[in-house]
Amino acid sequence: DVQLQASGGGSVQAGGSLRLSCATSGFTFERYTVGWFRQAPGKEREGVSCIFPSDGYTYTADSVEGRFTISTDNAKNTVYLTMNSLQPEDTGVYFCGAAEGSVVASYCIVGLDYWGNGTLVTVSS
């Protein structure tokens, strides 16, 4: 079974940083697109950043470009999201997900097929 376990959320002040981790299992990591979505209160889930671990190709939403970086440790089947210069509008529940194949941008816009638990990020002003 595909499993994804997110961790690393917390509360920070504006301008702070956090690093989210998502440990995965049950699928061939290098053959899947993995990534992060978020859902703010009262809003729909939106793609933040996604990556194809085999070649490192990434897609990152304009709203976080230059502040958030996605990366993987292929030996550990783990995907990370390093978030810098956090702003109150980054507040939300962050979910990691996966989908088979390499259409990274499409998956990151439309959505992934498998989801893990969410981890809450709260940014105060």
Solvent accessible surface area in square Angstrom, and as a share of the most:
residue,aa,sasa,rsa
1,D,152,0.79
2,V,36,0.21
3,Q,113,0.50
4,L,14,0.07
5,Q,110,0.49
6,A,4,0.03
7,S,59,0.38
8,G,38,0.37
9,G,30,0.29
10,G,26,0.25
11,S,93,0.60
12,V,30,0.17
13,Q,137,0.61
14,A,45,0.35
15,G,50,0.48
16,G,24,0.23
17,S,61,0.40
18,L,33,0.16
19,R,136,0.49
20,L,0,0.00
21,S,29,0.19
22,C,0,0.00
23,A,54,0.42
24,T,12,0.07
25,S,54,0.35
26,G,53,0.51
27,F,29,0.12
28,T,66,0.38
29,F,3,0.01
30,E,65,0.29
31,R,161,0.59
32,Y,25,0.09
33,T,0,0.00
34,V,0,0.00
35,G,0,0.00
36,W,0,0.00
37,F,7,0.03
38,R,15,0.06
39,Q,65,0.29
40,A,24,0.19
41,P,112,0.70
42,G,91,0.87
43,K,137,0.58
44,E,152,0.68
45,R,89,0.33
46,E,80,0.36
47,G,14,0.13
48,V,1,0.00
49,S,0,0.00
50,C,0,0.00
51,I,10,0.05
52,F,28,0.12
53,P,7,0.05
54,S,69,0.45
55,D,104,0.54
56,G,38,0.36
57,Y,130,0.49
58,T,59,0.34
59,Y,65,0.25
60,T,27,0.16
61,A,17,0.13
62,D,136,0.70
63,S,69,0.44
64,V,1,0.00
65,E,112,0.50
66,G,76,0.73
67,R,49,0.18
68,F,9,0.04
69,T,83,0.48
70,I,12,0.06
71,S,42,0.27
72,T,37,0.22
73,D,43,0.22
74,N,54,0.28
75,A,100,0.78
76,K,138,0.58
77,N,51,0.26
78,T,13,0.07
79,V,0,0.00
80,Y,28,0.11
81,L,0,0.00
82,T,45,0.26
83,M,0,0.00
84,N,68,0.35
85,S,53,0.34
86,L,0,0.00
87,Q,62,0.28
88,P,50,0.31
89,E,124,0.55
90,D,0,0.00
91,T,31,0.18
92,G,1,0.01
93,V,49,0.28
94,Y,0,0.00
95,F,32,0.13
96,C,0,0.00
97,G,0,0.00
98,A,0,0.00
99,A,0,0.00
100,E,108,0.48
101,G,27,0.26
102,S,65,0.42
103,V,88,0.50
104,V,3,0.02
105,A,37,0.28
106,S,61,0.39
107,Y,41,0.16
108,C,2,0.01
109,I,115,0.58
110,V,131,0.75
111,G,18,0.17
112,L,12,0.06
113,D,94,0.49
114,Y,94,0.36
115,W,89,0.31
116,G,14,0.13
117,N,63,0.32
118,G,29,0.28
119,T,16,0.09
120,L,104,0.52
121,V,0,0.00
122,T,49,0.28
123,V,7,0.04
124,S,55,0.36
125,S,127,0.82
